[in-house]
Amino acid sequence: MSYAHLLPPHYRSMVVGWLKEDIPSFDYAGYVVGDKTEKAVLLCKSRGVLCGRPFVDAIFDHLGCAIDWHYEEGTELTPICEVAHMTGPIRALLQGERTALNCLTRSSGIATHARELDKIAKNANWPGSVAGTRKTTPGFRLVEKYALLVGSIATHRYDLSSMVMLKDNHIWCMGSISKAVKRAREVASFSSKIEVECRSVEEAREAITSGADVVMLDNFEPKTLQQSSALLKSEFPHVIIEASGGIRTENIEQYFCPTVDVISLSTTTQGYSTVDFSFKLLKEGRDPTNPTVSTVQ
């Protein structure tokens, strides 16, 4: 089953918006090249997980171009490889080039980072879930959350309306954790989980006894996290315990323990490296992997 089946129908209109942003009026360079049908190749020039096919499809479909993909979504690519070929009017191919590459390099970068974290967790035999956060790019959230799934980790809540997250500012405004949880439950009812950000075991106890479903142990040192989560699980085995704050690829293994259910990292959508893709028109006598070199003898 493809993760693309999760995407709402309006993602295509989002893609149209990207093109409108990039081409708000005249396409002067497009006038130069015209509408002759040509073929282009999409190259991957660095290691990474392929992600973003539905969005690239929508870009070129809107422009009247066809795509032939050579790899499935989620494939781990080894450079240099030809990922896809596009056919269409040369003006349209070049209109979609930069928007497609911008989306593809970023979504593949997120999926690659996510896949790395998933492998670390699996190699350590940790049974919990590595998750992203709501620290996403305005207007690009759908792509970023989709990329986390392609990379094999959890998205966490999609937006402010997903689940209920009570953080320090909410609690400060209400005066106590118990008051904040009670007020949230009045409107969230049974259909949404409530999570509370906690800075101590005492705060976590208050959150759980007030009706929270998830407690986030925020900025706990690894040893303290292991002790605290074990204590809370022994008292409240039903509660979901999340660890967050200061966790990175280099130290995530220190936070793996059987009493932690979720580990969330903001680097999943804020600290990743992009994957290097390029787009080259195919012409007789041109080597697409090195277009400055002629293959004509």
RANORDA-V44857 format. One record per backbone hydrogen bond with DSSP energy under -0.5 kcal/mol. CO is the residue of the C=O (numbers start at 1). NH is the residue of the N-H. E is the energy in kcal/mol with one decimal. If there is no record, write none. Layout:
co=CO nh=NH e=E
co=CO nh=NH e=E
//
This chain:
co=2 nh=5 e=-1.6
co=3 nh=6 e=-2.0
co=4 nh=7 e=-1.2
co=8 nh=11 e=-2.0
co=9 nh=12 e=-1.4
co=10 nh=14 e=-1.7
co=11 nh=15 e=-1.8
co=12 nh=16 e=-1.8
co=13 nh=17 e=-1.8
co=14 nh=18 e=-1.6
co=15 nh=19 e=-1.9
co=16 nh=20 e=-2.3
co=17 nh=21 e=-2.1
co=18 nh=22 e=-1.9
co=19 nh=23 e=-2.4
co=26 nh=28 e=-0.8
co=27 nh=31 e=-1.4
co=28 nh=32 e=-1.0
co=29 nh=33 e=-1.4
co=30 nh=34 e=-2.2
co=34 nh=91 e=-1.4
co=36 nh=90 e=-2.5
co=38 nh=88 e=-2.1
co=39 nh=282 e=-3.1
co=40 nh=86 e=-2.4
co=41 nh=43 e=-0.6
co=41 nh=280 e=-2.4
co=42 nh=83 e=-2.8
co=42 nh=84 e=-1.1
co=43 nh=45 e=-0.5
co=43 nh=278 e=-2.3
co=44 nh=80 e=-0.6
co=44 nh=81 e=-1.6
co=48 nh=50 e=-0.5
co=48 nh=77 e=-3.5
co=50 nh=74 e=-2.9
co=52 nh=55 e=-0.6
co=52 nh=56 e=-2.1
co=53 nh=57 e=-3.0
co=54 nh=58 e=-1.9
co=55 nh=59 e=-1.9
co=56 nh=60 e=-2.3
co=57 nh=61 e=-2.5
co=58 nh=62 e=-2.0
co=59 nh=63 e=-1.1
co=60 nh=65 e=-3.2
co=61 nh=64 e=-1.3
co=66 nh=87 e=-2.4
co=67 nh=69 e=-0.5
co=68 nh=85 e=-2.0
co=72 nh=75 e=-1.8
co=75 nh=50 e=-2.8
co=75 nh=77 e=-0.8
co=77 nh=48 e=-1.4
co=81 nh=44 e=-2.5
co=81 nh=83 e=-0.8
co=83 nh=70 e=-3.1
co=83 nh=71 e=-0.7
co=84 nh=42 e=-2.9
co=85 nh=68 e=-2.8
co=86 nh=40 e=-2.9
co=87 nh=66 e=-2.9
co=88 nh=38 e=-2.8
co=89 nh=93 e=-2.5
co=90 nh=94 e=-2.1
co=91 nh=95 e=-1.5
co=92 nh=96 e=-1.7
co=93 nh=97 e=-1.0
co=94 nh=98 e=-0.6
co=96 nh=100 e=-2.6
co=97 nh=101 e=-2.5
co=98 nh=102 e=-2.8
co=99 nh=103 e=-1.9
co=100 nh=104 e=-2.8
co=101 nh=105 e=-2.9
co=102 nh=106 e=-1.2
co=103 nh=107 e=-2.8
co=104 nh=108 e=-2.3
co=105 nh=109 e=-1.3
co=105 nh=275 e=-1.7
co=106 nh=110 e=-2.3
co=107 nh=111 e=-2.3
co=108 nh=49 e=-0.6
co=108 nh=112 e=-2.3
co=109 nh=113 e=-2.1
co=110 nh=114 e=-2.7
co=111 nh=115 e=-2.4
co=112 nh=116 e=-2.0
co=113 nh=117 e=-2.0
co=114 nh=118 e=-2.4
co=115 nh=119 e=-2.3
co=116 nh=120 e=-1.9
co=117 nh=121 e=-2.1
co=118 nh=122 e=-2.5
co=119 nh=123 e=-2.8
co=120 nh=124 e=-1.3
co=121 nh=126 e=-2.3
co=122 nh=125 e=-1.4
co=129 nh=263 e=-2.4
co=130 nh=154 e=-2.6
co=131 nh=265 e=-2.0
co=134 nh=136 e=-2.0
co=136 nh=138 e=-0.5
co=137 nh=140 e=-2.6
co=137 nh=141 e=-0.6
co=140 nh=144 e=-2.1
co=141 nh=145 e=-3.0
co=142 nh=146 e=-2.0
co=143 nh=147 e=-2.4
co=144 nh=148 e=-1.6
co=145 nh=149 e=-1.4
co=146 nh=150 e=-2.1
co=147 nh=151 e=-2.0
co=148 nh=153 e=-2.4
co=149 nh=152 e=-1.4
co=154 nh=132 e=-1.9
co=159 nh=162 e=-1.5
co=161 nh=163 e=-0.6
co=164 nh=166 e=-0.6
co=164 nh=195 e=-3.5
co=165 nh=167 e=-0.7
co=166 nh=197 e=-2.7
co=167 nh=171 e=-2.2
co=168 nh=172 e=-2.7
co=169 nh=173 e=-2.0
co=170 nh=174 e=-1.8
co=171 nh=175 e=-2.2
co=176 nh=180 e=-1.7
co=177 nh=181 e=-2.8
co=178 nh=182 e=-2.3
co=179 nh=183 e=-2.2
co=180 nh=184 e=-2.2
co=181 nh=185 e=-2.5
co=182 nh=186 e=-1.3
co=183 nh=187 e=-0.7
co=184 nh=187 e=-1.0
co=184 nh=188 e=-2.7
co=185 nh=189 e=-1.7
co=188 nh=191 e=-0.7
co=188 nh=192 e=-0.6
co=193 nh=164 e=-1.6
co=194 nh=213 e=-2.1
co=194 nh=214 e=-2.1
co=195 nh=166 e=-3.0
co=196 nh=216 e=-2.8
co=198 nh=218 e=-2.5
co=200 nh=204 e=-1.9
co=201 nh=205 e=-2.6
co=202 nh=206 e=-2.2
co=203 nh=207 e=-2.3
co=204 nh=208 e=-2.6
co=205 nh=209 e=-2.8
co=206 nh=210 e=-1.1
co=207 nh=212 e=-2.6
co=208 nh=211 e=-1.3
co=213 nh=240 e=-2.1
co=214 nh=196 e=-1.9
co=215 nh=217 e=-0.7
co=215 nh=242 e=-2.8
co=216 nh=198 e=-3.2
co=216 nh=218 e=-1.1
co=217 nh=220 e=-0.6
co=217 nh=244 e=-1.5
co=221 nh=225 e=-3.0
co=222 nh=226 e=-2.3
co=223 nh=227 e=-2.0
co=224 nh=228 e=-2.9
co=225 nh=229 e=-2.9
co=226 nh=230 e=-1.7
co=227 nh=231 e=-1.9
co=228 nh=232 e=-2.4
co=229 nh=233 e=-2.5
co=230 nh=234 e=-1.8
co=231 nh=235 e=-1.3
co=232 nh=236 e=-3.4
co=236 nh=239 e=-1.5
co=240 nh=215 e=-2.4
co=240 nh=242 e=-0.5
co=241 nh=261 e=-2.0
co=241 nh=262 e=-1.9
co=242 nh=217 e=-3.3
co=243 nh=264 e=-2.2
co=244 nh=219 e=-3.0
co=248 nh=251 e=-0.7
co=248 nh=252 e=-1.5
co=251 nh=254 e=-1.6
co=252 nh=255 e=-1.7
co=253 nh=256 e=-1.0
co=255 nh=257 e=-0.5
co=257 nh=260 e=-1.8
co=259 nh=261 e=-0.5
co=261 nh=129 e=-2.8
co=262 nh=243 e=-2.8
co=263 nh=131 e=-2.7
co=264 nh=245 e=-0.6
co=265 nh=268 e=-0.7
co=266 nh=269 e=-1.4
co=266 nh=270 e=-1.0
co=267 nh=271 e=-1.7
co=275 nh=277 e=-0.7
co=276 nh=45 e=-3.6
co=276 nh=46 e=-0.6
co=278 nh=43 e=-3.0
co=280 nh=41 e=-3.0
co=281 nh=283 e=-0.6
co=283 nh=286 e=-2.1
co=285 nh=295 e=-2.6
co=285 nh=296 e=-0.7
co=286 nh=288 e=-0.8
co=287 nh=290 e=-1.4
co=290 nh=293 e=-2.6
co=292 nh=294 e=-0.5
co=293 nh=287 e=-1.3
//
